[in-house]
């Protein structure tokens, strides 16, 4: 066997090409795993505040967080000795031994937040404990330069308390141009920050939260009960009934400590997951397993592409959960994923069945039994990549629920009204809407919700609500492609202009889309900082409420 020579032909040793990175470069690389945008900084700092026992937390932004991110809390604070150490990588008060990882309940534990923030911004930390007569402030220096000790400073109150912490991060990514150029607009970054503050507020309803951007208050949430906090964050000023459900202690005794509860704003949905919150052991997460369980339970209750306004809370023994999956701690892994999936799906199915489901006539919501036996051992160990079992009907549809004789299209819409009124007065442009049933035969309705049509070789069920949505969508789309089509239905002036409220950070987006709304047939103008005043609507709009449809557009 030949041996590898470390010498050149001259007999001199060859220099190695592998080197240990300098601390500054290593810290910058590590920070990239934790800090992606201003919202990442806010998340890490607010989690530290919650772990410190804060009951009031303020987040203040300038220029979307690029110029300044400030987090102020009334937690227990840090003495000078801890201030000097907290900026070192892997410095934490949450862990003492390897075994502590199996029972961790704090939001932070890796000791990477402050070093990562300091690596990509100009950081300062001011803190005071309840036993100290003065506050101390630390200005971490760049890596490779001597560290300075915390300096005593004069500081006012931390909200209603004499103790707490204030952390400022200035010039985020100013020394990392490659990262800075990937940040979005100021409004977009503020929106991401608000999203995370809302999720953290849902996770900790007993904590007050305030968020402001460039001096404008965006959120001001007082400590509240869990259900009240869910409504305050998810309701968006809408009047939706809230349905709450919680599993009994004996329901899932096979999984140690498992409890599942949910708060659902019935009738409210969104084309984005922003109104869908997942909270595990007080931690806001984005878990694929939980989301799939939620969407499966609501599959028959929502239009495609819509997500329910729901806050799901899961409590479980820390030993049944792996939090150390990713540095951001937003990804988790359950030890017994099949049972977790079953617990969430069962609770939500029961909640929907007991309270009715939009889109179904009373008592006619389909009933499914879940086939969990198809989950394999590998799927249990890797829930984030496992497939979700499809629902299997318990029994065929009962003939007793089918009404073939002289049917109507629902309680208010008759067959004659469709053929003689709707179809003639509001024709659809033939090039934009295909009718596959022209040669077929109308049979009847099913569950007072679906139209049953015989095409000659198969029976087709059409959701009346979905069909109505599609027709209106096609007519609105015609206005963009064929302006002459607008003359067919025209516009409807509202007797009283209606103000539709939106999150303040979406104002720039609304300004851009005003001409587009005008083309669609809306007469609209900006009203204040967070509203759109609607004076007229397209003729195709009908009597549907404005806000949910406008959000969808």
N, C-alpha and C positions, 0 to 999 in steps of 0.2 A: 504494500500500500504506500502510495506516495504521500509525502507530508507537504503541507502548505508552508511556503517560505515567507517570512515577514521581512526579508532583506531584498534589496535590489541587486542587480548584477554587479554593482560596485562593492557590495557587501555591507552597505550602510542601511540602517533601519529606515523603512518608508514611513512618512508621517501619516497618522490616522486622519480620517475624514469625519468621524463621528465625534461630536462635541456636546457637552452639557450646556443647555441653553442658559443664558443669563437670567437672574431673577426677574428683571423687568420684562423680558420677552415672554418668559413662562407665565407671568401674571397676566399679561395682555392676552395671550392665547386662552388661558383658563377663563378670563372674564368673558370672552366671546361665547362660552357655553351657557353662561348665566344671564348676561346682559345683552339683550337683542335690540331693545328700543326703550324710550322713557318709561313705558308701562312696566317693563321688567324691573327697573330700579324701584318704582313705586311699590310693586308687589313685594319685593324683598324687604324693603324698609318698613312697610306697614306690617308685614308678618313679624318682624322683630319687635315692633311696638306692641302688637297683641301678646306676644310671648312675655313681654315685660309687664303685663298686667294693666295696660292702658285702658281707660274707659272713655277717653276722648282722643281722637286722632284727626289731625288736619293735614291736607295735602295741597300744596300751593305750587303752581306752574307758571313759568314764563316762556313764551315762544314754544308752546307745546311740550315743554320739558327740556328742550335743547339748551336754552339759556340757563334755566334754573329749575331744580326740583327740590322742594323743601318739605320735609315730613316732621311734624311737631306732635308730641304725645305727652300725656301725663302719667306715664309708667313709673316704675320704681327708680329709674335712672342708674347711672354707673359712677362709681368712685374713680378718682384719677388712676388708680392702679389698673382697673379694668379698661379704662379708656386707652391706655397705652398699649394694651394687648389685643383689643378687639379688632384691630385692623390687620393682624397677622393671619395668614391663611391657616385654616383649620383650627382657629381659636374659637371655642364655643363653651358655653356654660350648660349645654343640654346633655352632654354625654360624658361619662367617666370610664366606661368599659365597653367592650364589644357586645356584651349581653344587653346593654341599654338600647341597642338598635331594635331589638325585638319588642320593646315596650315603649317606644317613643310616642309621645302625645303632643309635643310642641310642634309648631309649624316649621321652625328652623332647627337644624342640628348639624349641618355640614361645615359651618364656619367659613363659608365662601362669599357671603353676601357683601359685607363691607369691603374686603380686599378687592373684590371684582368691581364694585362701584368706584373705588379709589383708583383702580387701574385705568379707567376710561373717562374720568372726570376730575375736576378740582374739588376735593372733598373736605368738609369741615364737620366736626361732631361736638356739640355742646350738651352737657348733661349735669344733672344735680340730683343727689339722693335726698331722702327725707331727713337724714341725720347730718347733712352738710350745711354749713352756713353760707356757702357760696357755690356758684356753678363753675365748671371747668370746661375749657374748649380746647380741642385738639385739631391741629392742621397737619394731616399726614403729608410727608414729603415724598417726592419721587423715589423710586427704588434705587438703591446705590448711594443715597445721600444720608447723612446722619439724621436720626429721628429726634424730634424735639418733644419735650415733656408737655403735658396738658397745662394750660395757663388759666389761672383764676380770672373770671370775668364777672361783670355785673349784668344780671339778666332779670327780667320781670317774671311773671307767672306762666306756668305751663297750663293754659286754660284755667281751671279753678284750683290748681294745685301748685305747691311750691317746688315740687320735684317732677322730673320728666327728662325728655331728651329731644333735641332738635338736630336734625341732620340735613345738610345742604350739599347738593351736587351741582356744580356749575360747569358749563361748557361741555356737556356730554358729547363724547366722540370728537372733540375739537382736535385732539392729537391723533385721531384715527380717521383720516379722510375717507378711507375705503368703506368704513361702516357708516359714516355720516351721510354719504350720498345715497344710501339705501333707505333712509328714513323718508316717510311720506309727508304730506302737507301738515301744517300745524293742526288743522281741524281733525285730520285722520289720527294723528298721534294723541290728541286730547281724547278722542273717542275711545282709543285703546286703553288709555289710563282710566277713563270712567268705567269701562267695562270691568276692569280688574277691581277697582274700588267697590263697585256694586257687588261683585262676587264675594269679596272679603266681608262686605257689610252683611250679606246674606248668611255667611258662615258664622258671624259674630253679632247677633242682633242686640246683645247687651252693651255693645260699644257704639258710641256716637261717631259719625264720620262727617267731615266737611271737605269738599273739593272745590277749589277755585282755580281759574285760569286767567292770567293777566288781570287780576282784580275782580273778575266776574264769578260769582258763586254758582256752581253747577249742581252741587249736591249739598244738602244739609240734613242729615239723618240723625234724629235723636235716638237714644237707647229705647228699644221697644221689645215687645213679645215677638216670638218667631213668626207667627202668622201675619202680624201687623208689618213687620219688616219686609216680608215677602211681597205683600200688597204694595207697600211704598216703593219698592224697587222695580217690580215687574208690571204694575198696573198701567203705568204710562198715562195717568190721568183718566183712564177709561173706567167705566162702571161695569165691572165684570164680577159675577158671583164667585166666591172662593170656595173650593171643595178641599177638605183636608182628610187624610186617612193615615192610620198608623197600624203597623203589624202588632199582633198580640205577642206577649213574651214567649208563649209556648209554640208559636207558629214555626219558628226556625231554630229550635233548640239544638239541632245538629251542628250549627255553626256557633262557636262561643261568642256570646255578647252581641249577636246580630239583632239589630232593630232597624226597621225601615219606615220612614214616614214621608209623606208628600203633601205639598200644597199646590193646587191646580187652579188657575184662573180660567174658569169654564167659558168657552166661547171665544177666547183670545188665542190667536196664533201669529206666527211671524215667519217670513221666508228665511230668516237667519236663526242661528242657535243662541243668540244673545239673551233670549228670554227663557232659555233652558239651562238651569243651574244644577250642578252636581256637587254635593257636599259630603265628604267622607271623613268621619271623625273630626269635624270642625274645619276641614281643609277643602278649599275650592279646587276641584280637579276637572280635567277634561278627559274622561275615560271612555274609550270606544265601547267596551262591554256594557256599561251603564246606559250609554246613549242608544245602543241597539235594543236593549231591553225596553226602554221608554218608547222608542219609535214603533216597536212591534206591538206594544200594548195599545198605542194610539193609531195603528195602521188604518183601521176602519173608521176612524173618527176625524181624520184630517185630510184635506186636499193634498195631492202630491206636491212635494217641495215645501210644505209648511211644517213648522215645529210648534209644539204646545208651549204655552207660558206656564212653566212648572218648575218648582224647586224640590229636588229630591235629596233627602238626608239619609245617610247610611251610617249607622254606628256599629262598630265591630271591634273585637279584641285586637290590639296592635300586633299580636303575634300571628294573626291571620292575614296580615297585610304587609306587602313590601313597598316601602316608600322610597327606597334608595335606587330607583330605576333611572332617574335623570337628574342632573344638577338643579333644574328648575323646580323639581318636586311636584310637577303638575301631572305626571304620569304615575300610575300605581299598578300593582299586580296583586290580585286576590289569590289566596292559597286554594280556596274552594270556589272557583268561578261559576260552576254549574249551579250551585245552590244560591249564590248571590243573584245570578240571572233570574232564577226561578222566584226568589223572594221579591225582587223588584217587579217582575212581570205579573205575578199573582196579586200583589197589592194594587197595582194600577188597574188591572182588569176588574178587580172587585170594586174599586172606586168608580170606574166608568159605568159599570153595570148598575150600581146602586143609585147613581145620580143622573143617569141618562147621558146620551151622547149626541152632540150636534150632528145633524145629517141622518139620524135615524128616527123613525117614529117611535113613540113610547112602547117599550116592551119588545122591540124588534131588533135590538142590537144583536149581531151574530155572536154565538157562544163558541169558544174554541177550547180545546184541551191541548196543552203544550207537550210535545214529545221531547223530553230532556234526555232520554236514553241514548240519543244519537251523539251526545257529546263524548269525545274520547278523552283518555287520560292526558294526552298532549295538549288538548284544548283547555283542560282545566288548569294546566300549568302555565299556559300562555294565552290568557283571555283576550288580550288586545288584538290578537291575530286569529282568533277562532271564529268559525262561522256560527251564525245564529240559527237555531232550529226554526223552520217554517211552521206556521200554525196548521194543524190538521183538524178539519171539521169533525165534531163528535158524531153527528148523524146527518144524512141527506136533508135537504130542505123539505119541510113538511108540506104536503099538498093542502093541508087545512089553511095555510097562510096564503095560498094562491087564489086569486079571484079572477076567473077568466071571463065572466059574463058582464057585458056592458060596463066595462071599467071606465074610470076617469083618470086624469093625469094628476090626481091629488085632490085635496079638499077645496082648492080654489080655482083650479085650471082644468077645464073640460077639453075633450078631444075636439069638439066643434070650434072652441075658441082658438085652438092652435091652427086649425086648417083655414078658418075664415078670417081671423083677425090678425093674429101675430104674424103669420107668414106673409100676408098681403101688405099690411101697413109698414112693416119693417123688413123689406127684403134684404138678403145677404148677398154681397157681391159674389157671383158664381165662380170667379177665379180664385177666391180666397177660402172658400169653405166647401168641403167635399161631402156629398150626401150619399152614403153607401147603401141606404135603405129605400131608394125610390121605388124599387120593384117589390118591396117586402110588404108585410102586413102587421099592423099594430095588434098586439094580443091583449095586453092589460098592464096592470101595475103589480109590483111585488113589494111587500112591506110598506106600501104607501110611499115609497121612496124611489124605486127603480121602474123605468119603463121597459116592458118586455116586447121585443120585436122579432118577428119571424122573417128571416131573409130568404127562406125557401130551402135552405140546407142546414140552418142552425138557428138556435134561439139566442138573441143578444139582449143583455140587460144594460140599460143606460141610466146612470145616476142623473136624476133631473137637475140637481144643483150643479153638478159638474158640466152638464150640457148647457145650462144657462150661462155659466161662467165662460165657457168656450165661445158661445155665440157673441157675447158682449165683447170678449177679447178680440175676436176677429173683426168686429165692426170698428173698434177703436184702432186696431192696426191699419184698417183701410184708410183711416184719416191721415196716417203718416205716408202711406204709399200712393193714395189717390185722393187728393184734397177735395175733389168734386163729390166724393161720397158723403162728405159732411153735410151737404145740402139735403140729404135724404132724411136725416133725423134732427139736424140742427142742434141747438143748445137749449137748456132750461135755466131761466133765471130764478134764483132763490129769493123767496119773499124776505127772508132775513139772512144776510151774509153769515156764513159759518166760519169760525176760527178753528183751524185744525192745528193742534200743538205738536211740535217735534222737539227732539233733544236739541239744545242750543248749538251743539257742535256740528249739527247737520245743516246749519244756515248756509255756508258756502255752497254746499251741494244743491240746496234749493234754489239759490240765485242762478246757478248754471242751468237749471232745468225749467225755469219759468217759460222761456220761449217754446220748449217742447210741450209743456202743459197747455200753452195757448193753442198749439197746433191740434192737440187732442180735443179741444173744445172747452177747456176750463178758463174762466176769467178769474185770475188769482193774483194776489200781491202779498209781499212780505208784511207781517204785522207784528211789531215789536221784535224781540230778540229770538223768540222761540215759537212763532206761529205763522201760519199761512191763512190769509183771509180769502175764502172762496165766495164769489158772487154769482157764478153760473157754472153749470156742469154740462157734459155732453148728453144728448138725448138718449144715448144708449145706457146711461148710468142707472136709470130706474130709480127706485126708492131705497137703494142700498146706502148704508152709512158711509160717510166720506173717509174717515181716518184709516180704517183697515185697508180699504182699496187703494188709497193714495200711497200708503206705505208699501204695498205690493208693487205699485208702479215704479 
